Amino acid sequence: MSTEQDQSLLGLAGKVALITGGGAGIGRATAELFARAGMRIAVAEIDPDRASDMERTLKDAGCDCLVSVTDVRKGPEVVKLIEAVSGRYSRLDVLVNNVGDFLGIKGEFVDSQEDQWQALYEINLLHMFHVTRAAIPLMRRSGEGGSIINLSTVEAFRGIPLTVVYAAFNSAITGFTQSLAVELGQHGIRVNAVAPETTNTAQITATPRVPPENRENMKRWFPIGRFGEASDSAGAALFLASEFLSGWVSGTTIFVDGGALAAGAWMRMPDDNWTHLPIISGDGYTPRSTKE
């Protein structure tokens, strides 16, 4: 099938997408995939070097793009961003709220500090409020509906120690997604979320951390025996962006996790039997001592 046929099938050619945190990782993979689908791409990226590199990549691919160095945690900067998108394209069809991070803040909740709570709130939830509220009037302007896609995490759907506050704000994304889907459905705007498991990105280098002698463990951690790649979540976002593919999908979350959430604690043992008890000593990354 040709590129033109692919684009026609998706129905996204000429549509406008705004992707936050689009300079690296899942955001970058999503921007590049959307560009291949024939979309016009606006990217918000806080890092100037990443923004410049993303702009070059999109332009080299022949994409009509607008790349803005923007801190989406700050309301006034978000307003300027949406004004720039409006001025350039006069419409917005797809919004991908991709920004999110645990900021390296790990530890027991009892030892956490309010400044940490605030920082995690701003990068995982507040920015989503800022960008979405500013974007909705522009999305409604065309009268053709649209799609809002919020990046979450599987940690919003299961307990995780040492990053309690991060998980709490990502859990809030579920309520935000579902409630906004109900509210905006009358305008033909669909709202969904994508929740990845551990994914190799600029923030997380998962696979390279596993020593070669421990790589066999990966097929036990995930039913589909590998860590995620940015392209996995980008593919889910493309599905949700396309009215043709997901026009009656709203208010839901797609888990991009290799089956990990469905498996729960169940893991495959070396003899191909199954257990829900721990079978790997240590953290799975660090080679075991020869003294054990």
DODRENKOL-634114 format. One record per residue (C-alpha): residue number from 0; chain; x, y, z. Coordinates in Angstrom, 1 decimal, decimal comma. Last residue first. Layout:
% DODRENKOL-634114
  drenza  zado       x       y       z
     NUM     A       X       Y       Z
...
This chain:
% DODRENKOL-634114
  drenza  zado       x       y       z
     291     A    25,1   -16,5    46,2
     290     A    28,9   -15,9    46,2
     289     A    28,9   -15,3    42,4
     288     A    27,0   -12,1    43,1
     287     A    23,9   -11,6    40,9
     286     A    24,2    -9,2    38,0
     285     A    22,2    -6,0    38,6
     284     A    19,2    -5,5    36,3
     283     A    16,8    -8,0    37,8
     282     A    16,4    -6,0    41,0
     281     A    17,8    -8,6    43,4
     280     A    16,6   -12,1    43,2
     279     A    14,2   -13,3    40,5
     278     A    11,4   -15,8    41,1
     277     A     9,0   -13,8    43,2
     276     A     5,7   -15,6    43,6
     275     A     2,8   -15,4    41,1
     274     A     4,1   -18,5    39,4
     273     A     3,9   -20,1    35,9
     272     A     5,6   -23,1    34,3
     271     A     7,9   -22,5    31,3
     270     A    10,9   -24,2    33,0
     269     A    12,6   -20,9    33,4
     268     A     9,5   -19,5    35,2
     267     A     6,8   -17,4    33,5
     266     A     5,4   -14,6    35,6
     265     A     2,0   -13,8    37,2
     264     A     1,9   -10,8    39,5
     263     A    -0,7    -9,0    37,4
     262     A    -0,7   -10,6    34,0
     261     A    -3,3    -8,1    32,6
     260     A    -1,2    -5,2    33,7
     259     A     2,0    -6,6    32,1
     258     A     0,4    -7,4    28,7
     257     A     3,2    -5,8    26,7
     256     A     2,3    -2,5    28,4
     255     A     0,6    -0,1    26,1
     254     A    -2,6     0,2    28,0
     253     A    -5,3     2,1    26,0
     252     A    -7,4     4,3    28,3
     251     A   -11,1     5,2    27,7
     250     A   -13,3     8,2    27,6
     249     A   -13,9     8,0    23,9
     248     A   -13,8     5,4    21,1
     247     A   -16,5     5,8    18,5
     246     A   -14,4     7,4    15,9
     245     A   -11,4     5,1    16,5
     244     A   -10,1     4,0    13,1
     243     A   -11,8     6,5    10,8
     242     A   -11,6     9,3    13,3
     241     A    -7,8     8,8    13,5
     240     A    -6,1    10,4    16,4
     239     A    -6,8     7,4    18,7
     238     A    -5,1     5,0    16,3
     237     A    -2,2     7,4    15,9
     236     A    -1,8     7,7    19,7
     235     A    -1,6     3,9    20,0
     234     A     1,1     3,8    17,4
     233     A     3,0     6,5    19,2
     232     A     2,8     4,4    22,3
     231     A     4,6     1,5    20,6
     230     A     7,0     3,8    18,7
     229     A     8,4     5,0    22,0
     228     A     9,6     1,5    22,7
     227     A     8,3    -0,8    25,4
     226     A    10,4    -3,3    27,4
     225     A    10,5    -6,9    26,1
     224     A     8,9   -10,3    26,4
     223     A     5,4    -9,9    25,3
     222     A     4,0   -11,5    28,4
     221     A     6,2    -9,1    30,3
     220     A     8,6    -9,7    33,3
     219     A     9,3   -13,3    32,3
     218     A    10,4   -12,6    28,8
     217     A    12,6    -9,9    30,2
     216     A    14,5   -12,3    32,5
     215     A    16,4   -13,8    29,5
     214     A    18,2   -10,5    29,3
     213     A    20,0   -11,2    32,6
     212     A    23,3   -12,5    31,1
     211     A    23,3    -9,6    28,6
     210     A    23,2    -7,1    31,5
     209     A    19,9    -5,2    31,7
     208     A    20,5    -1,4    31,8
     207     A    20,5    -1,3    28,0
     206     A    16,8    -2,4    28,0
     205     A    15,5     0,3    30,4
     204     A    17,0     3,6    29,3
     203     A    14,4     5,9    30,8
     202     A    14,2     9,7    30,3
     201     A    15,4     9,8    26,7
     200     A    13,0     6,9    26,0
     199     A    12,9     3,1    26,4
     198     A     9,5     2,4    27,8
     197     A     8,4     1,0    31,2
     196     A     4,6     0,5    31,0
     195     A     2,6     2,8    28,8
     194     A    -0,8     4,4    29,6
     193     A    -2,5     6,1    26,6
     192     A    -5,5     8,3    27,3
     191     A    -8,7     9,2    25,6
     190     A   -10,9    12,3    24,8
     189     A   -13,1    12,5    21,7
     188     A   -14,3    15,8    20,4
     187     A   -17,6    15,6    18,4
     186     A   -18,8    18,8    20,0
     185     A   -21,5    17,0    22,1
     184     A   -18,7    14,6    23,2
     183     A   -16,9    17,4    25,0
     182     A   -18,4    17,0    28,5
     181     A   -18,5    13,2    28,5
     180     A   -14,9    12,9    27,2
     179     A   -13,8    15,6    29,7
     178     A   -15,1    13,4    32,5
     177     A   -13,3    10,3    31,3
     176     A   -10,0    12,0    30,6
     175     A    -9,9    14,0    33,8
     174     A   -10,8    11,0    35,9
     173     A    -8,1     9,0    34,3
     172     A    -5,6    11,8    34,5
     171     A    -6,2    11,9    38,3
     170     A    -4,5     8,5    38,5
     169     A    -1,4    10,1    36,9
     168     A    -1,4    12,6    39,8
     167     A    -1,6     9,8    42,4
     166     A     1,1     7,7    40,7
     165     A     3,6    10,6    40,9
     164     A     2,6    11,2    44,5
     163     A     3,2     7,5    45,4
     162     A     6,6     7,2    43,7
     161     A     8,4     5,1    46,4
     160     A     6,0     2,1    46,1
     159     A     3,7     1,3    43,2
     158     A     0,1     0,3    43,4
     157     A    -1,7    -0,4    40,2
     156     A    -3,7     1,6    37,7
     155     A    -1,9     5,0    37,7
     154     A     1,4     3,1    37,5
     153     A     0,2     1,9    34,1
     152     A     1,1     5,4    32,9
     151     A    -0,6     8,5    31,5
     150     A    -0,3    10,3    28,2
     149     A    -3,5    12,2    27,4
     148     A    -4,9    12,1    23,8
     147     A    -7,5    14,8    22,8
     146     A    -9,2    14,1    19,5
     145     A   -11,2    16,3    17,2
     144     A   -14,7    17,4    16,2
     143     A   -15,3    18,9    12,7
     142     A   -16,9    22,2    13,8
     141     A   -13,7    24,0    12,8
     140     A   -13,8    26,3    15,9
     139     A   -14,2    23,5    18,4
     138     A   -10,6    22,6    18,4
     137     A    -9,6    26,2    18,8
     136     A   -11,9    26,7    21,7
     135     A   -10,6    23,4    23,3
     134     A    -6,8    24,3    23,1
     133     A    -6,5    26,8    26,0
     132     A    -8,3    24,5    28,4
     131     A    -6,3    21,5    27,2
     130     A    -3,0    23,2    27,5
     129     A    -3,4    24,6    31,0
     128     A    -5,2    21,6    32,4
     127     A    -2,6    19,2    31,0
     126     A     0,2    21,4    32,4
     125     A    -1,3    21,1    35,8
     124     A    -1,3    17,3    35,7
     123     A     2,1    15,6    35,4
     122     A     4,6    18,4    35,2
     121     A     2,9    20,8    37,6
     120     A     1,7    18,2    40,1
     119     A     5,1    16,6    40,3
     118     A     6,7    20,0    41,1
     117     A     4,0    20,8    43,6
     116     A     4,4    17,5    45,4
     115     A     8,1    17,9    45,5
     114     A     7,8    21,4    47,1
     113     A     5,4    19,8    49,6
     112     A     8,1    17,4    50,8
     111     A     8,2    13,6    50,8
     110     A     9,5    11,6    53,8
     109     A     6,2     9,9    54,8
     108     A     5,7     9,1    51,1
     107     A     8,8     6,8    51,0
     106     A    11,3     7,7    48,4
     105     A    11,8     8,5    44,8
     104     A    11,8    11,9    43,1
     103     A    13,8    11,4    39,8
     102     A    11,5    14,0    38,2
     101     A     8,6    11,5    38,1
     100     A     7,9    12,7    34,6
      99     A     5,1    13,9    32,3
      98     A     4,5    15,8    29,1
      97     A     2,6    14,0    26,3
      96     A    -0,7    15,9    26,1
      95     A    -1,4    15,0    22,5
      94     A    -4,0    17,4    20,9
      93     A    -5,6    16,6    17,6
      92     A    -7,7    18,6    15,2
      91     A    -6,5    22,2    15,7
      90     A    -7,5    25,1    13,5
      89     A    -6,5    28,4    12,1
      88     A    -3,2    26,9    10,9
      87     A    -0,4    29,5    11,6
      86     A    -2,3    32,1    13,6
      85     A    -4,2    29,4    15,6
      84     A    -1,0    27,5    16,3
      83     A     0,7    30,7    17,4
      82     A    -2,2    31,7    19,6
      81     A    -2,1    28,2    21,2
      80     A     1,5    28,7    22,1
      79     A     1,0    32,2    23,4
      78     A    -1,7    30,9    25,7
      77     A     0,6    28,1    26,8
      76     A     3,3    30,5    27,7
      75     A     0,9    32,5    29,9
      74     A    -0,3    29,4    31,7
      73     A     3,2    28,0    32,7
      72     A     3,6    24,3    33,0
      71     A     3,6    24,1    29,2
      70     A     7,2    25,5    29,2
      69     A     7,5    26,5    25,5
      68     A    10,1    26,4    22,9
      67     A     7,8    26,3    19,9
      66     A     8,0    24,0    16,8
      65     A     5,6    24,8    14,0
      64     A     5,5    22,2    11,2
      63     A     4,5    21,6     7,6
      62     A     6,2    18,3     7,1
      61     A     8,6    17,6     4,2
      60     A    10,6    15,0     6,0
      59     A    13,5    17,3     6,2
      58     A    11,2    19,8     7,8
      57     A    10,1    17,4    10,5
      56     A    13,7    16,4    11,3
      55     A    15,0    20,0    11,3
      54     A    12,2    21,1    13,7
      53     A    12,8    18,2    16,0
      52     A    16,5    19,1    16,2
      51     A    15,7    22,7    17,0
      50     A    13,2    21,7    19,7
      49     A    15,6    19,3    21,2
      48     A    18,3    22,0    21,4
      47     A    15,8    24,5    22,8
      46     A    14,6    22,2    25,6
      45     A    11,0    23,1    26,7
      44     A     9,3    21,5    23,7
      43     A     5,9    22,3    22,2
      42     A     5,4    20,8    18,8
      41     A     2,9    21,7    16,1
      40     A     2,5    19,2    13,3
      39     A     0,7    19,3    10,0
      38     A    -0,6    15,8     9,3
      37     A     0,3    13,6     6,4
      36     A     0,3    10,2     8,2
      35     A     4,1    10,3     8,0
      34     A     3,9    13,5    10,0
      33     A     1,8    11,8    12,6
      32     A     4,5     9,1    13,0
      31     A     7,3    11,7    13,4
      30     A     5,3    13,7    16,0
      29     A     4,4    10,5    17,9
      28     A     8,0     9,3    18,0
      27     A     9,0    12,8    19,2
      26     A     6,4    12,8    22,0
      25     A     7,2     9,2    23,0
      24     A    10,9    10,0    23,5
      23     A    12,2    13,4    22,5
      22     A    11,3    16,8    21,2
      21     A     7,6    16,5    21,4
      20     A     7,1    17,4    25,0
      19     A     3,6    18,7    24,0
      18     A     2,1    17,5    20,7
      17     A    -0,2    19,7    18,7
      16     A    -1,8    18,1    15,7
      15     A    -3,3    19,7    12,6
      14     A    -5,1    17,7     9,9
      13     A    -3,9    17,9     6,3
      12     A    -3,8    14,1     5,9
      11     A    -5,5    12,5     8,9
      10     A    -8,1    10,3     7,2
       9     A    -6,3     7,1     8,3
       8     A    -7,2     5,3     5,0
       7     A    -6,2     8,3     2,9
       6     A    -2,9     8,5     4,6
       5     A    -2,1     4,9     4,0
       4     A    -3,2     5,1     0,4
       3     A    -1,0     8,2    -0,2
       2     A     1,9     6,3     1,4
       1     A     1,4     3,4    -0,9
       0     A     0,0     0,0     0,0
